[in-house]
Amino acid sequence: MTGYEIRNRRLALGLSQSELSDKSGVPQSTICTIETTTRNAKMKTLNALGKVLGFRVVIEWK
C-alpha cells in the first residue's frame, strides 16, 4: 500500500490526518510523511493504519 492509497482511503472515509492519528495511535506527522513521500512505513505502522482504514497487510514469501 502506497502513501497515495492510504491518503485516498483516509479521505474516502472522511477522516483528517489528525482523526486517523487519534484512532490508530500513529503520530500525525508520521501519517503526513507516509502520504507525501516515498518513505517506507514500518509493518507496525501499516497494521495500525490498516485496522482503521479497513485493509490488511500480508507478506508472502515465494
Distance bins in CASP14 RR format, pairs under 12 A and 6 or more apart:
PFRMAT RR
TARGET T0000
AUTHOR 0000-0000-0000
RMODE 2
METHOD distances of the structure
MODEL  1
1 7 0 0 0 0 0 1 0 0 0 0 0
1 8 0 0 0 0 0 1 0 0 0 0 0
1 9 0 0 0 0 1 0 0 0 0 0 0
1 10 0 0 0 0 0 1 0 0 0 0 0
1 34 0 0 0 0 1 0 0 0 0 0 0
1 35 0 0 0 0 0 1 0 0 0 0 0
1 40 0 0 0 0 0 1 0 0 0 0 0
1 41 0 0 0 0 1 0 0 0 0 0 0
1 43 0 0 0 0 0 1 0 0 0 0 0
1 45 0 0 0 0 0 1 0 0 0 0 0
1 46 1 0 0 1 0 0 0 0 0 0 0
1 47 0 0 0 0 0 1 0 0 0 0 0
1 49 0 0 0 0 1 0 0 0 0 0 0
1 50 0 0 0 0 1 0 0 0 0 0 0
1 53 0 0 0 0 1 0 0 0 0 0 0
1 54 0 0 0 0 0 1 0 0 0 0 0
1 55 1 0 0 1 0 0 0 0 0 0 0
1 56 0 0 0 0 1 0 0 0 0 0 0
1 57 1 0 0 1 0 0 0 0 0 0 0
1 58 0 0 0 0 0 1 0 0 0 0 0
2 8 0 0 0 0 1 0 0 0 0 0 0
2 9 0 0 0 0 0 1 0 0 0 0 0
2 34 0 0 0 0 1 0 0 0 0 0 0
2 35 0 0 0 0 1 0 0 0 0 0 0
2 36 0 0 0 0 0 1 0 0 0 0 0
2 37 0 0 0 0 0 1 0 0 0 0 0
2 38 0 0 0 0 1 0 0 0 0 0 0
2 39 0 0 0 0 0 1 0 0 0 0 0
2 40 0 0 0 0 0 1 0 0 0 0 0
2 41 0 0 0 0 1 0 0 0 0 0 0
2 46 0 0 0 0 0 1 0 0 0 0 0
2 55 0 0 0 0 0 1 0 0 0 0 0
3 9 0 0 0 0 1 0 0 0 0 0 0
3 10 0 0 0 0 1 0 0 0 0 0 0
3 11 0 0 0 0 0 1 0 0 0 0 0
3 17 0 0 0 0 0 1 0 0 0 0 0
3 30 0 0 0 0 0 1 0 0 0 0 0
3 31 0 0 0 0 1 0 0 0 0 0 0
3 32 0 0 0 0 0 1 0 0 0 0 0
3 33 0 0 0 0 1 0 0 0 0 0 0
3 34 1 0 1 0 0 0 0 0 0 0 0
3 35 1 0 1 0 0 0 0 0 0 0 0
3 36 1 0 0 1 0 0 0 0 0 0 0
3 37 0 0 0 0 1 0 0 0 0 0 0
3 38 0 0 0 0 1 0 0 0 0 0 0
3 39 0 0 0 0 1 0 0 0 0 0 0
3 40 0 0 0 0 0 1 0 0 0 0 0
3 41 0 0 0 0 1 0 0 0 0 0 0
3 45 0 0 0 0 0 1 0 0 0 0 0
3 46 0 0 0 0 0 1 0 0 0 0 0
3 49 0 0 0 0 1 0 0 0 0 0 0
3 53 0 0 0 0 0 1 0 0 0 0 0
3 55 0 0 0 0 0 1 0 0 0 0 0
4 10 0 0 0 0 0 1 0 0 0 0 0
4 11 0 0 0 0 0 1 0 0 0 0 0
4 34 0 0 0 0 1 0 0 0 0 0 0
4 35 1 0 0 1 0 0 0 0 0 0 0
4 36 0 0 0 0 1 0 0 0 0 0 0
4 37 0 0 0 0 0 1 0 0 0 0 0
4 38 0 0 0 0 1 0 0 0 0 0 0
5 11 0 0 0 0 0 1 0 0 0 0 0
5 12 0 0 0 0 0 1 0 0 0 0 0
5 34 0 0 0 0 0 1 0 0 0 0 0
5 35 0 0 0 0 1 0 0 0 0 0 0
5 41 0 0 0 0 0 1 0 0 0 0 0
5 46 0 0 0 0 0 1 0 0 0 0 0
5 49 0 0 0 0 0 1 0 0 0 0 0
5 50 0 0 0 0 0 1 0 0 0 0 0
5 53 0 0 0 0 1 0 0 0 0 0 0
5 54 0 0 0 0 0 1 0 0 0 0 0
5 55 0 0 0 0 1 0 0 0 0 0 0
6 12 0 0 0 0 0 1 0 0 0 0 0
6 13 0 0 0 0 0 1 0 0 0 0 0
6 15 0 0 0 0 0 1 0 0 0 0 0
6 17 0 0 0 0 0 1 0 0 0 0 0
6 20 0 0 0 0 1 0 0 0 0 0 0
6 24 0 0 0 0 0 1 0 0 0 0 0
6 26 0 0 0 0 0 1 0 0 0 0 0
6 30 0 0 0 0 0 1 0 0 0 0 0
6 31 1 0 0 1 0 0 0 0 0 0 0
6 32 0 0 0 0 0 1 0 0 0 0 0
6 33 0 0 0 0 0 1 0 0 0 0 0
6 34 1 0 0 1 0 0 0 0 0 0 0
6 35 1 0 1 0 0 0 0 0 0 0 0
6 36 0 0 0 0 0 1 0 0 0 0 0
6 37 0 0 0 0 0 1 0 0 0 0 0
6 39 0 0 0 0 0 1 0 0 0 0 0
6 41 0 0 0 0 1 0 0 0 0 0 0
6 45 0 0 0 0 0 1 0 0 0 0 0
6 46 0 0 0 0 1 0 0 0 0 0 0
6 48 0 0 0 0 0 1 0 0 0 0 0
6 49 1 0 0 1 0 0 0 0 0 0 0
6 50 0 0 0 0 1 0 0 0 0 0 0
6 52 0 0 0 0 0 1 0 0 0 0 0
6 53 1 0 0 1 0 0 0 0 0 0 0
6 54 0 0 0 0 0 1 0 0 0 0 0
6 55 0 0 0 0 1 0 0 0 0 0 0
6 57 0 0 0 0 0 1 0 0 0 0 0
7 13 0 0 0 0 0 1 0 0 0 0 0
7 14 0 0 0 0 0 1 0 0 0 0 0
7 15 0 0 0 0 0 1 0 0 0 0 0
7 16 0 0 0 0 0 1 0 0 0 0 0
7 17 0 0 0 0 1 0 0 0 0 0 0
7 20 0 0 0 0 1 0 0 0 0 0 0
7 31 0 0 0 0 1 0 0 0 0 0 0
7 32 0 0 0 0 1 0 0 0 0 0 0
7 33 0 0 0 0 0 1 0 0 0 0 0
7 34 0 0 0 0 1 0 0 0 0 0 0
7 35 1 0 1 0 0 0 0 0 0 0 0
7 36 0 0 0 0 1 0 0 0 0 0 0
7 37 0 0 0 0 0 1 0 0 0 0 0
7 49 0 0 0 0 0 1 0 0 0 0 0
7 53 0 0 0 0 0 1 0 0 0 0 0
8 14 0 0 0 0 0 1 0 0 0 0 0
8 15 0 0 0 0 0 1 0 0 0 0 0
8 35 0 0 0 0 1 0 0 0 0 0 0
8 53 0 0 0 0 1 0 0 0 0 0 0
8 55 0 0 0 0 0 1 0 0 0 0 0
9 15 0 0 0 0 1 0 0 0 0 0 0
9 20 0 0 0 0 1 0 0 0 0 0 0
9 31 0 0 0 0 0 1 0 0 0 0 0
9 34 0 0 0 0 0 1 0 0 0 0 0
9 35 0 0 0 0 0 1 0 0 0 0 0
9 49 0 0 0 0 1 0 0 0 0 0 0
9 50 0 0 0 0 1 0 0 0 0 0 0
9 52 0 0 0 0 1 0 0 0 0 0 0
9 53 1 0 1 0 0 0 0 0 0 0 0
9 54 1 0 0 1 0 0 0 0 0 0 0
9 55 1 0 0 1 0 0 0 0 0 0 0
10 16 0 0 0 0 1 0 0 0 0 0 0
10 17 1 0 0 1 0 0 0 0 0 0 0
10 18 0 0 0 0 0 1 0 0 0 0 0
10 19 0 0 0 0 1 0 0 0 0 0 0
10 20 1 0 1 0 0 0 0 0 0 0 0
10 21 0 0 0 0 0 1 0 0 0 0 0
10 23 0 0 0 0 0 1 0 0 0 0 0
10 24 0 0 0 0 0 1 0 0 0 0 0
10 26 0 0 0 0 0 1 0 0 0 0 0
10 28 0 0 0 0 0 1 0 0 0 0 0
10 31 1 0 0 1 0 0 0 0 0 0 0
10 32 0 0 0 0 0 1 0 0 0 0 0
10 34 0 0 0 0 0 1 0 0 0 0 0
10 35 1 0 0 1 0 0 0 0 0 0 0
10 49 0 0 0 0 1 0 0 0 0 0 0
10 50 0 0 0 0 0 1 0 0 0 0 0
10 52 0 0 0 0 1 0 0 0 0 0 0
10 53 1 0 0 1 0 0 0 0 0 0 0
10 54 0 0 0 0 0 1 0 0 0 0 0
10 55 0 0 0 0 0 1 0 0 0 0 0
11 17 0 0 0 0 0 1 0 0 0 0 0
11 19 0 0 0 0 0 1 0 0 0 0 0
11 20 0 0 0 0 0 1 0 0 0 0 0
11 35 0 0 0 0 1 0 0 0 0 0 0
11 53 0 0 0 0 0 1 0 0 0 0 0
12 20 0 0 0 0 0 1 0 0 0 0 0
12 53 0 0 0 0 1 0 0 0 0 0 0
12 54 0 0 0 0 0 1 0 0 0 0 0
12 55 0 0 0 0 0 1 0 0 0 0 0
13 19 0 0 0 0 1 0 0 0 0 0 0
13 20 0 0 0 0 1 0 0 0 0 0 0
13 23 0 0 0 0 1 0 0 0 0 0 0
13 24 0 0 0 0 0 1 0 0 0 0 0
13 49 0 0 0 0 0 1 0 0 0 0 0
13 50 0 0 0 0 0 1 0 0 0 0 0
13 52 0 0 0 0 1 0 0 0 0 0 0
13 53 1 0 0 1 0 0 0 0 0 0 0
13 54 0 0 0 0 1 0 0 0 0 0 0
13 55 0 0 0 0 0 1 0 0 0 0 0
14 20 0 0 0 0 1 0 0 0 0 0 0
14 23 0 0 0 0 0 1 0 0 0 0 0
14 52 0 0 0 0 0 1 0 0 0 0 0
14 53 0 0 0 0 0 1 0 0 0 0 0
15 21 0 0 0 0 1 0 0 0 0 0 0
15 22 0 0 0 0 1 0 0 0 0 0 0
15 23 1 0 0 1 0 0 0 0 0 0 0
15 24 0 0 0 0 1 0 0 0 0 0 0
15 28 0 0 0 0 0 1 0 0 0 0 0
15 31 0 0 0 0 1 0 0 0 0 0 0
15 35 0 0 0 0 0 1 0 0 0 0 0
15 49 0 0 0 0 0 1 0 0 0 0 0
15 52 1 0 0 1 0 0 0 0 0 0 0
15 53 0 0 0 0 1 0 0 0 0 0 0
15 54 0 0 0 0 0 1 0 0 0 0 0
16 22 0 0 0 0 1 0 0 0 0 0 0
16 23 0 0 0 0 0 1 0 0 0 0 0
16 28 0 0 0 0 1 0 0 0 0 0 0
16 31 0 0 0 0 1 0 0 0 0 0 0
16 32 0 0 0 0 0 1 0 0 0 0 0
16 35 0 0 0 0 0 1 0 0 0 0 0
17 23 0 0 0 0 0 1 0 0 0 0 0
17 24 0 0 0 0 0 1 0 0 0 0 0
17 25 0 0 0 0 0 1 0 0 0 0 0
17 26 0 0 0 0 1 0 0 0 0 0 0
17 27 0 0 0 0 1 0 0 0 0 0 0
17 28 1 0 1 0 0 0 0 0 0 0 0
17 29 0 0 0 0 1 0 0 0 0 0 0
17 30 0 0 0 0 1 0 0 0 0 0 0
17 31 1 0 1 0 0 0 0 0 0 0 0
17 32 1 0 1 0 0 0 0 0 0 0 0
17 33 0 0 0 0 0 1 0 0 0 0 0
17 34 0 0 0 0 1 0 0 0 0 0 0
17 35 1 0 0 1 0 0 0 0 0 0 0
17 36 0 0 0 0 0 1 0 0 0 0 0
17 49 0 0 0 0 0 1 0 0 0 0 0
17 52 0 0 0 0 0 1 0 0 0 0 0
18 24 0 0 0 0 0 1 0 0 0 0 0
18 25 0 0 0 0 0 1 0 0 0 0 0
18 26 0 0 0 0 0 1 0 0 0 0 0
18 27 0 0 0 0 0 1 0 0 0 0 0
18 28 1 0 1 0 0 0 0 0 0 0 0
18 29 0 0 0 0 0 1 0 0 0 0 0
18 31 0 0 0 0 1 0 0 0 0 0 0
18 32 0 0 0 0 0 1 0 0 0 0 0
19 25 0 0 0 0 0 1 0 0 0 0 0
19 26 0 0 0 0 0 1 0 0 0 0 0
19 28 0 0 0 0 1 0 0 0 0 0 0
19 31 0 0 0 0 0 1 0 0 0 0 0
19 52 0 0 0 0 1 0 0 0 0 0 0
19 53 0 0 0 0 0 1 0 0 0 0 0
20 26 1 0 0 1 0 0 0 0 0 0 0
20 27 0 0 0 0 0 1 0 0 0 0 0
20 28 1 0 0 1 0 0 0 0 0 0 0
20 30 0 0 0 0 0 1 0 0 0 0 0
20 31 1 0 1 0 0 0 0 0 0 0 0
20 32 0 0 0 0 0 1 0 0 0 0 0
20 34 0 0 0 0 0 1 0 0 0 0 0
20 35 0 0 0 0 1 0 0 0 0 0 0
20 45 0 0 0 0 0 1 0 0 0 0 0
20 48 0 0 0 0 1 0 0 0 0 0 0
20 49 1 0 0 1 0 0 0 0 0 0 0
20 50 0 0 0 0 1 0 0 0 0 0 0
20 51 0 0 0 0 0 1 0 0 0 0 0
20 52 1 0 0 1 0 0 0 0 0 0 0
20 53 1 0 0 1 0 0 0 0 0 0 0
20 54 0 0 0 0 0 1 0 0 0 0 0
21 27 1 0 0 1 0 0 0 0 0 0 0
21 28 1 0 1 0 0 0 0 0 0 0 0
21 29 0 0 0 0 1 0 0 0 0 0 0
21 30 0 0 0 0 1 0 0 0 0 0 0
21 31 1 0 1 0 0 0 0 0 0 0 0
21 32 0 0 0 0 1 0 0 0 0 0 0
21 34 0 0 0 0 0 1 0 0 0 0 0
21 35 0 0 0 0 0 1 0 0 0 0 0
21 45 0 0 0 0 0 1 0 0 0 0 0
21 48 0 0 0 0 1 0 0 0 0 0 0
21 49 0 0 0 0 1 0 0 0 0 0 0
21 52 0 0 0 0 1 0 0 0 0 0 0
22 28 0 0 0 0 1 0 0 0 0 0 0
22 31 0 0 0 0 0 1 0 0 0 0 0
22 48 0 0 0 0 0 1 0 0 0 0 0
22 52 0 0 0 0 1 0 0 0 0 0 0
23 31 0 0 0 0 0 1 0 0 0 0 0
23 48 0 0 0 0 1 0 0 0 0 0 0
23 49 0 0 0 0 1 0 0 0 0 0 0
23 50 0 0 0 0 0 1 0 0 0 0 0
23 51 0 0 0 0 1 0 0 0 0 0 0
23 52 1 0 1 0 0 0 0 0 0 0 0
23 53 0 0 0 0 1 0 0 0 0 0 0
23 54 0 0 0 0 0 1 0 0 0 0 0
24 30 0 0 0 0 1 0 0 0 0 0 0
24 31 1 0 0 1 0 0 0 0 0 0 0
24 34 0 0 0 0 0 1 0 0 0 0 0
24 41 0 0 0 0 0 1 0 0 0 0 0
24 44 0 0 0 0 0 1 0 0 0 0 0
24 45 0 0 0 0 1 0 0 0 0 0 0
24 46 0 0 0 0 0 1 0 0 0 0 0
24 47 0 0 0 0 1 0 0 0 0 0 0
24 48 1 0 1 0 0 0 0 0 0 0 0
24 49 1 0 1 0 0 0 0 0 0 0 0
24 50 1 0 0 1 0 0 0 0 0 0 0
24 51 1 0 0 1 0 0 0 0 0 0 0
24 52 1 0 1 0 0 0 0 0 0 0 0
24 53 0 0 0 0 1 0 0 0 0 0 0
24 54 0 0 0 0 0 1 0 0 0 0 0
25 31 0 0 0 0 1 0 0 0 0 0 0
25 44 0 0 0 0 0 1 0 0 0 0 0
25 45 0 0 0 0 1 0 0 0 0 0 0
25 47 0 0 0 0 0 1 0 0 0 0 0
25 48 1 0 1 0 0 0 0 0 0 0 0
25 49 0 0 0 0 1 0 0 0 0 0 0
25 50 0 0 0 0 0 1 0 0 0 0 0
25 51 0 0 0 0 1 0 0 0 0 0 0
25 52 0 0 0 0 1 0 0 0 0 0 0
26 32 0 0 0 0 0 1 0 0 0 0 0
26 33 0 0 0 0 0 1 0 0 0 0 0
26 34 0 0 0 0 1 0 0 0 0 0 0
26 35 0 0 0 0 0 1 0 0 0 0 0
26 41 0 0 0 0 1 0 0 0 0 0 0
26 42 0 0 0 0 1 0 0 0 0 0 0
26 44 0 0 0 0 1 0 0 0 0 0 0
26 45 1 0 1 0 0 0 0 0 0 0 0
26 46 0 0 0 0 1 0 0 0 0 0 0
26 47 0 0 0 0 1 0 0 0 0 0 0
26 48 1 0 1 0 0 0 0 0 0 0 0
26 49 1 0 0 1 0 0 0 0 0 0 0
26 50 0 0 0 0 1 0 0 0 0 0 0
26 51 0 0 0 0 0 1 0 0 0 0 0
26 52 0 0 0 0 1 0 0 0 0 0 0
26 53 0 0 0 0 0 1 0 0 0 0 0
27 33 0 0 0 0 1 0 0 0 0 0 0
27 34 0 0 0 0 0 1 0 0 0 0 0
27 41 0 0 0 0 0 1 0 0 0 0 0
27 45 0 0 0 0 1 0 0 0 0 0 0
27 48 0 0 0 0 0 1 0 0 0 0 0
27 49 0 0 0 0 0 1 0 0 0 0 0
28 34 0 0 0 0 0 1 0 0 0 0 0
28 35 0 0 0 0 0 1 0 0 0 0 0
28 49 0 0 0 0 0 1 0 0 0 0 0
29 35 0 0 0 0 0 1 0 0 0 0 0
29 36 0 0 0 0 0 1 0 0 0 0 0
29 37 0 0 0 0 0 1 0 0 0 0 0
29 39 0 0 0 0 0 1 0 0 0 0 0
29 45 0 0 0 0 0 1 0 0 0 0 0
30 36 0 0 0 0 0 1 0 0 0 0 0
30 37 0 0 0 0 0 1 0 0 0 0 0
30 39 0 0 0 0 1 0 0 0 0 0 0
30 40 0 0 0 0 0 1 0 0 0 0 0
30 41 1 0 0 1 0 0 0 0 0 0 0
30 42 0 0 0 0 1 0 0 0 0 0 0
30 44 0 0 0 0 0 1 0 0 0 0 0
30 45 1 0 0 1 0 0 0 0 0 0 0
30 46 0 0 0 0 0 1 0 0 0 0 0
30 48 0 0 0 0 1 0 0 0 0 0 0
30 49 0 0 0 0 1 0 0 0 0 0 0
31 37 0 0 0 0 0 1 0 0 0 0 0
31 39 0 0 0 0 0 1 0 0 0 0 0
31 41 0 0 0 0 1 0 0 0 0 0 0
31 45 0 0 0 0 1 0 0 0 0 0 0
31 46 0 0 0 0 0 1 0 0 0 0 0
31 48 0 0 0 0 0 1 0 0 0 0 0
31 49 1 0 0 1 0 0 0 0 0 0 0
31 50 0 0 0 0 0 1 0 0 0 0 0
31 52 0 0 0 0 0 1 0 0 0 0 0
31 53 0 0 0 0 0 1 0 0 0 0 0
32 39 0 0 0 0 0 1 0 0 0 0 0
32 41 0 0 0 0 0 1 0 0 0 0 0
33 39 1 0 1 0 0 0 0 0 0 0 0
33 40 0 0 0 0 0 1 0 0 0 0 0
33 41 0 0 0 0 1 0 0 0 0 0 0
33 42 0 0 0 0 0 1 0 0 0 0 0
33 45 0 0 0 0 0 1 0 0 0 0 0
34 40 0 0 0 0 1 0 0 0 0 0 0
34 41 1 0 1 0 0 0 0 0 0 0 0
34 42 0 0 0 0 0 1 0 0 0 0 0
34 45 1 0 0 1 0 0 0 0 0 0 0
34 46 0 0 0 0 1 0 0 0 0 0 0
34 48 0 0 0 0 0 1 0 0 0 0 0
34 49 1 0 0 1 0 0 0 0 0 0 0
34 50 0 0 0 0 0 1 0 0 0 0 0
34 53 0 0 0 0 0 1 0 0 0 0 0
35 41 0 0 0 0 0 1 0 0 0 0 0
35 49 0 0 0 0 0 1 0 0 0 0 0
35 53 0 0 0 0 0 1 0 0 0 0 0
39 45 0 0 0 0 0 1 0 0 0 0 0
39 46 0 0 0 0 0 1 0 0 0 0 0
40 46 0 0 0 0 1 0 0 0 0 0 0
41 47 0 0 0 0 1 0 0 0 0 0 0
41 48 0 0 0 0 1 0 0 0 0 0 0
41 49 1 0 0 1 0 0 0 0 0 0 0
41 50 0 0 0 0 0 1 0 0 0 0 0
41 57 0 0 0 0 1 0 0 0 0 0 0
42 48 0 0 0 0 1 0 0 0 0 0 0
42 49 0 0 0 0 0 1 0 0 0 0 0
42 57 0 0 0 0 0 1 0 0 0 0 0
43 49 0 0 0 0 0 1 0 0 0 0 0
43 50 0 0 0 0 0 1 0 0 0 0 0
43 56 0 0 0 0 0 1 0 0 0 0 0
43 57 1 0 0 1 0 0 0 0 0 0 0
43 58 0 0 0 0 0 1 0 0 0 0 0
43 59 1 0 0 1 0 0 0 0 0 0 0
44 50 0 0 0 0 0 1 0 0 0 0 0
44 51 0 0 0 0 0 1 0 0 0 0 0
44 57 0 0 0 0 1 0 0 0 0 0 0
45 51 0 0 0 0 0 1 0 0 0 0 0
45 52 0 0 0 0 0 1 0 0 0 0 0
45 53 0 0 0 0 0 1 0 0 0 0 0
45 57 0 0 0 0 1 0 0 0 0 0 0
46 52 0 0 0 0 0 1 0 0 0 0 0
46 53 0 0 0 0 1 0 0 0 0 0 0
46 54 0 0 0 0 0 1 0 0 0 0 0
46 55 0 0 0 0 1 0 0 0 0 0 0
46 56 0 0 0 0 1 0 0 0 0 0 0
46 57 1 0 1 0 0 0 0 0 0 0 0
46 58 0 0 0 0 0 1 0 0 0 0 0
46 59 0 0 0 0 0 1 0 0 0 0 0
47 53 0 0 0 0 0 1 0 0 0 0 0
47 54 0 0 0 0 0 1 0 0 0 0 0
47 55 0 0 0 0 1 0 0 0 0 0 0
47 56 0 0 0 0 1 0 0 0 0 0 0
47 57 1 0 1 0 0 0 0 0 0 0 0
47 58 0 0 0 0 0 1 0 0 0 0 0
47 59 0 0 0 0 0 1 0 0 0 0 0
48 54 0 0 0 0 0 1 0 0 0 0 0
48 55 0 0 0 0 0 1 0 0 0 0 0
48 57 0 0 0 0 0 1 0 0 0 0 0
49 55 1 0 0 1 0 0 0 0 0 0 0
49 56 0 0 0 0 0 1 0 0 0 0 0
49 57 0 0 0 0 1 0 0 0 0 0 0
50 56 1 0 0 1 0 0 0 0 0 0 0
50 57 1 0 0 1 0 0 0 0 0 0 0
50 58 0 0 0 0 0 1 0 0 0 0 0
51 57 0 0 0 0 0 1 0 0 0 0 0
END
